[in-house]
């Protein structure tokens, strides 16, 4: 039985460029090879939502589209 090496990743959390100086209503994201992580920026030690990157990109795209239609 051989041991498989486990990959360790350094999470690079970031906020949207649209968050600006507003610190009360932000989410942070971090990307790994096969998952997107989302968390509340005010509670960095709290729960984290994990989704497939494709699903997160579709969500972001639909929010962008909706905001452009409403503008």
C-alpha positions in Angstrom: 0.0 0.0 0.0 1.5 3.3 -1.0 0.9 6.6 0.5 -0.4 9.3 -1.8 1.0 12.8 -1.3 -1.6 15.3 -0.3 -1.6 18.7 -1.8 -1.7 21.7 0.5 -3.0 25.0 -0.7 -2.5 28.5 0.6 -5.9 30.2 0.4 -5.8 33.6 -1.1 -9.1 35.2 0.0 -10.2 38.4 -1.9 -13.1 40.8 -2.0 -14.8 42.1 -5.1 -13.5 45.3 -6.5 -17.0 46.6 -6.2 -17.0 46.3 -2.4 -15.0 49.6 -2.1 -14.8 51.0 1.4 -18.1 49.3 2.4 -17.1 46.8 5.0 -20.6 45.8 6.2 -21.9 43.7 3.2 -19.1 41.9 1.6 -18.2 38.3 0.7 -14.7 37.0 0.2 -13.8 34.3 -2.3 -10.9 31.9 -2.6 -10.3 29.6 -5.5 -8.8 26.1 -5.4 -8.3 23.9 -8.5 -11.8 22.3 -8.3 -13.7 24.4 -5.9 -14.6 28.0 -5.1 -14.9 29.0 -1.5 -17.1 31.9 -0.3 -17.4 33.4 3.1 -18.7 36.5 5.0 -15.8 39.0 5.2 -17.0 40.1 8.7 -16.7 36.5 10.0 -13.6 35.0 8.4 -13.5 32.2 10.9 -17.2 31.4 10.3 -18.8 29.0 7.9 -17.6 28.7 4.3 -19.7 27.8 1.3 -18.0 25.6 -1.3 -19.3 25.4 -4.8 -18.0 24.2 -8.2 -16.1 27.1 -9.9 -18.4 26.9 -12.9 -21.5 27.3 -10.8 -19.9 30.4 -9.0 -19.0 31.9 -12.4 -22.5 31.4 -13.7 -23.9 33.1 -10.5 -21.5 36.1 -10.9 -22.4 36.4 -14.6 -26.1 36.4 -13.8 -25.7 39.1 -11.1 -23.7 41.2 -13.5 -26.3 40.8 -16.2 -29.1 41.7 -13.8 -27.3 44.8 -12.6 -26.7 46.0 -16.1 -30.3 45.6 -17.0 -31.4 47.5 -13.9 -29.0 50.4 -14.5 
